[in-house]
């Protein structure tokens, strides 16, 4: 645990000229402001810094706008992208009237989830390990006007690059291109992103994110994955936000653009955020049982039971965009079936079998994607799992067959993930009591979240789509 004095002393040692305070809004976008380092005093870490909460999505109304940011000393790092040496600090949001952590602050939700976990006596630590995938393009353009709409993606790696007659040869027509669904682990010159990903990893490790591996992913056009070492839930949610910041900025420094949009390319794999999770108590793992299915304890099976029972509501947070449900469709390794299995990647919950160590025993929830607010998504997953443990929810029998080879009658019996964001939002409206336990989520936060997400869904639903002109213009 770092102290305010240690942070200030380290900032002086590192030659910081500014400090930058960062926090996350309800949908998941980070915000920040900077101040001269001379303004960083021990009191800042206790009394906080004021900001206008009415200008942040999902926060306050204009008649109650004053809020406070309380920087967390444990979050400090030197920003690797600013020209002037700048100390970055992640902050919690505090209500200056009540003196309590703000109920709609996503980071505060994780803090309360951890407290609730401990209060149940089930466990004292929740470890999370997300695998956030992304695309790196050479360029992108898009427009949405009342009488004109469309987008264009440029990538030298893309399957369409070699047949783009309008592109100068040698720029986006190199000959070595990755076909659709053909990008898993290829060597250069097919994989053009090796050095870029290595640069990203170097920066991530410099700001305190240990990395296990990086590689090209299945999709064409520069799909990538960089895997972080697992950590406890709050630290991991912070790291996801920092991870996305590093990826986008390193790409920009190299004249490229990175996106965590789940499904930017039709007909190819989308970007998921498979989330590994496990519970521990007193330094011992709770998900392992030598004689259990796939080495799982009863507690782990109940956790899965809760996760599957509440999956549709959880996905309102964990697959939080309209674009998410263009990824969650059959045929692209997407886990559309609410089942669990060892090794089977077509199930929503997979039990990895890479190691026989009890410490490695975990489950992988494959439905989330990186458009999610990690704080809300992780907390929702934990609360669903805990509901399963506390109520001993049986997840049923595992599904170890290839789901996509089942007969239509057999496949129809397997519950499915929502087919759209509105379906997930409707599920959250009907199923949210498990989130309110221990005051982890507040009704006000859920209401604000739903309001924002219904607005996003309407933005998409009300607009004509280009494919509709092809289908219906001549009817």
N, C-alpha and C positions, 0 to 999 in steps of 0.2 A: 504494500500500500504506500503510494507516494504521498508526500505532504506538500502543502503550498510552498513552504520554504525551499524544499528540494527542487520543485518545478522552477521557481524564480532563480535559484542559484544555477541550475542547469541552463536556463535560458541565457543568463549572463555569460556562462562559460562558452556557449555555442554562438555568442555574438548576435543574438536576436535583437532586431530593431523594432519589430511589431509582434503583437499577439493577435490571433484570429480565433473568434468564438463561433462554434458551429452547433447547429441543432437540426432536427428533422421534423418536417410537418406531417400532418396526418396521412396524406397519400404516400409519403416516403422521400420527398425531395429535401436535400440539405440546404440550409440557409446559413449565412455568415456575415460578420462584420469585423473590422480590424481596428486596433488602437495602438498607439505608441507603447513600446514595452515599458516605458516609465510609469504607465498607468496600471501596470500589473502589480498589485499589492496583495498581502495575505487576506485583506478584507474582501477582495473580489471573489475569493473562493467561499466565503461565508455569507456575505451580504448580497452578492450578485450584481448583475448589470441589467439595466432596464431596456425593454424593447416594446414595440407596438404589436400586441397579439392579434389585433383585428386585421392586420395586413398579411397574416399567415393562414393558409388554407386549413380550414377545419378547427381553428382556434377560437378566439374571442370575437364578440360583437363590438362595435365601435364605442358603445356606451360603457364597456368594461375592458378597455384595451390594454391597460398597463400590466406588463408581466415582467418576470425576472429570469435571467439565465444564471445558473450556478455551475461554473466550470468544474469538471471532474479532474483532479490532479493525476489520476491513473491514466487518463486519455492523452496526455501531452506527447507531442512529437514535433520535430522540425519539418515544416512543409517543404517538400523537395522541388516544388515548381515555382515558387515566388522568387522574383529577382532580388528583393530585399529579404534578408534572413527573418523568417517569420515562425513563431511558435504557434502551433495549432492546438486548440483545446475543445473537446466535446463537452457540451453543457446539458444539464437537466433543466427543465422548466419549472418555475415555482410561481405560485399564486401569491402576490404580495399582500392580499387581504387576509386570506386564511393562514398564510405562512406554511402551507403544505405543498408538496410536489403536485404539479398540475395534472388533473385527471385525464386530460387529452394528450399529454406528452407521450409519444410512442416509447421513448426510452424509459419513462416512468412505469409504463405497463410492464416492461420486462423486469424492472426492479420489484414490482409488486408480485409478479408471477414467481420469482425466486423466493420471496418471503412466504408466499402461499405454499409453495412446494415444501419448504422447511416446516411450516406449521402443520402439514398433514402427517409428518413423521415418516412418510413413505421414503423420502430421499432428502439429501441436502444439496445435491449438485445435479444440474442438467447440462450435459455436454452436447454441443451441436457442431456439425461439420458440413456446411453447405458446399455444393459444387456448382458455382455460378458460371454458366456458359455465356458466350457473347460472340458477336460478329465484328470483324474489322473490315471496313470497306475503303476503297480509294476515294469514293465520293458518293453523296446522296443528294437528291433534290426532291421536293414534294410541294404540292399546292392544293388548296381546297377553297375554291371560289364558287359562288352560286352557279356559274355557267361553265366551270372548268375544274377538273380534278385529276390528280394522278401522281405517280412517283417514279423515280428512276434510280437504280443502284449501279454504281460502277465498281468493278473489281477485276483485277488482272488474273485472279485465281478462278473466276467464276466459270461455270459450265457454258454460259452464253458468250463468254469473251471471245472465243476463237471463231465465232460466226458473226461477230458484230462488224459488218462491212463499213460502218460509218466511223469506226475508231482507227486511228493511225496504227499501222503494223508496228509492233515492238512496244507499244504503250499498253494496250489492253488486249493484244492478240499474240501472246508469247508462245502459243503452241502447247505448252505444258499447263493444262487446266484440270481442275478437279471436277469430276462429274457429280451430278446430283447423288447424294447419299454415299459419296465415295471418298470422303475426306478424313477417314479415321486412320491416324498414324502414318500418313505418307511422308517420305523423305523429300528434301528439296531435289529438283526445282519445283515439284508440285507444291510442297509446303513452302510458301514464301514468307511465312510469319515467324520462323524460328528465332531470328535475332530480335524481332520486335517483342515477342513474348518473353524472351530472356531479359530484355531491358525492363519490362514490366515487373518481372520477378525480382530483379535487383533492387528496383525502387521499393517494392512492397516489403522486402526484407529489411531495407534501410529504415522503414518507419514502423517496424515491429510486427510484421505479419510473416510468420514462418510458412514456407511453401514446401509442399511435398513433391509436386510434379506439374509440368505443363506440357500441352500437346495440342495438335490440330484436332478438331472434332469432326463428326461425320459430315456435316453440311459443307457444300461448296462455298466459294466466295469468302474465305477467311474465318470460318467458325472456329472458336478457340475455347480451351478450358485451362484454367490455372487453379489447382486445388490447394486450399489452405489447410494447415494443420488444425484439428479440432480444438475447441476451447469452450469454457463455460459460456452460458447463453448471452449474457450482457456483452462480454468482450467480443463474442463472435458476431453479434449484430453490429457493433461498432466497426468491426473489421470488414464486414460486407460493404458498409458505406464507404470506408476508406479504400477498399479494393476497387469499387466502381470509379471512385475519384482518380485513382492511379491509372487504371486501364484507359479511361477517356483522355486523360491528359498526356500520357505517353504516346497514345495514338495521334493526338493532335500535334505533338512536337515532331512527329515523323510524317506530317502531311496527310494523315489518314483520319478516319472517323470511326469510333467504336460505339456499338449500341447493345443494350441489354433487352431490347424489344424481343419478345419471345418468338415471334414468327414473321420476320421481315420478308421471307422468300417463299412464294407459293411452290408446292411440289417438292419441298426438301425438308429435312429435319429442322425443328425449332430449337431454341435455347431454353433449357430447363435449369432448375436449381435443386437438384436432388439433395435432400437434407438428411444427413445421418444424425441420429440422436440416441442417447442412452442416459440412464439414471444411475447415480452412485450414492452411497451413504457411508460415511466414515472412511472414505478412501477405497471402498470396495465396490466393484461393479454389481449391479442388481439384475442385469438382463441375461445372465448366463446360468444355464443348468445343463450339465453334461448329458443327461438322459432326455432332455426336452427336444421337441422338433427343432431342427437346425441349431441345437444348442441353446434354445430359448427357455428362460424361466417362465413360470406362470405369470409373474408380474409383467414381464415383457409382452406376453400374449394378451394380457388384459389391456396394456397400453395400446397395442395394435387395435384391439377391439374398440377402444374409445376413439382412436384416430379414424378408423373406418366408419364408425357410427356417425361421427360429426364431420366427416370429410367435406361434404358439400358446403357446410357453413364455413369451415376452415379455409376452403379454397376462395371464398370471398376476399380473404386477406392474402393467401399464399399464391393464388393465380389471379391477380387483382386487376387485370386489364381486359378489355374486349378482345385484344389481340391474343391473350392467353389461350382462348378457346379455339383459335385457329391452329394452335400447337397440339391441344388435347384432342386429337382425332386419330382414328386407327391408321396404322400403316407406316408410322414414322418413329417407332420405338417409344411412342408416347403412352403413358400408363393411364388408359381410359377406364380400366376395370378396377373396381374397388375390391381387391382381393390381396392376399399376402402369399409370399412364396420364397423359398430359398433359391437364389441364383436367377430366378426368372425375372427378366427386366421388363416384361409386359405387365407385371402386377404393380398396383399402386404402392404396395409396401414390399420391399425386397430385403431378404436377410443375407448380407454378404458372408461368404464362407472363405475369405482369403486367409484367415488365421484361426487357429484353435484356441488362442489365448482368451481367457475370460475377460480380460481388459479390452479386447477388440470386439467383443460381442455388442452389436448394435443393430438398429433397423434403419433402413433407408426409405424415406417417404419421397416418391419420385414425381409427384404431381406439381409441386411448387415451381415457380419460375422467377427469374431475377427482376421482373417488373414489380415484385412485392416490396412493401415496406418490411425490412427484415425484423424490426422490433415487434410489430404487430403479428407478422406471420409466425415467428418462432414462439411467441407467447400463446398464440391460438393453438398451435400444434401441441405445446406442452399441456395446456388446459384440457384439450380433448383427450390426450393420453392419460392424464391424471384422473379424469372422470372415469375412464375405463378401468384404471387400477382400483380406485376407491369403490367402484360398483361391480368389480370383477366381471366386466363385459367380455363374453366369449367371442372371439373373432370368427368362430366356425373353423371348418377344415381348410388347410392351405390348398392352393391351386398350383400344382407343379407341372401341369401340361402346358403346351403352347396354346395360349388363349386364342390366338388368331387362327388356329387350325380346328377349333371346336365347331360343331355343327351349329346352325342358327338357333336351333331349339336349346342346345346346351348353353350357348353364349348369352341367350336372352335371360337366363337365370342369374347371371352375374350382374350385380349392381354397377351402374356407370357413374362417372363423374358428371357434373353439370355440362350441358352442351353450350352454354353461353354465360357471360357475366351476369345478365339479369337472372338466370336460374340460380346462380350462386348467391346473389344478393337476396333473392327471395328465400333461399334456404337459411341465410343468416338472420333474416327478419323472424323466421319461425323457430330457429334453434340457436339461442344465444345465452340461455341460462347458465350453461357450463362455463362460459366466459366471465360471468359476473361473480362467480364464487370468489370469496376472499377480497372482493373489491378490485380484482385485477384489471378487468375492463370495466369501464363505467357506461351506464346507459347513454350518457351525453356523448361519449366518444363514439359508440356504435352508431348513434343517430347521425352524428356529423359525418362519419365515414360513409354510411349508406347514402346520405344526401349527395356527397361529392361523387360517389361512384355511379349513382343513378344518372347524374348529370352527364358523366362521361358516356354511359351507355346510350343515352338519348342523342348525344352528339353524333354517334355513329349510326344509330338506327334511323335518324331523320334525313340522312343525306343519301342521294342516289349514288350507287356504286358503278364504276366503269363497266363491270361485267354485266350489269343490268341492261345497259344499252345494247350489248351484243346479244343478250337473250331476248329482250322484249321490244327493241326499237321498232321492229316491223310487224308487231302483232296487230 
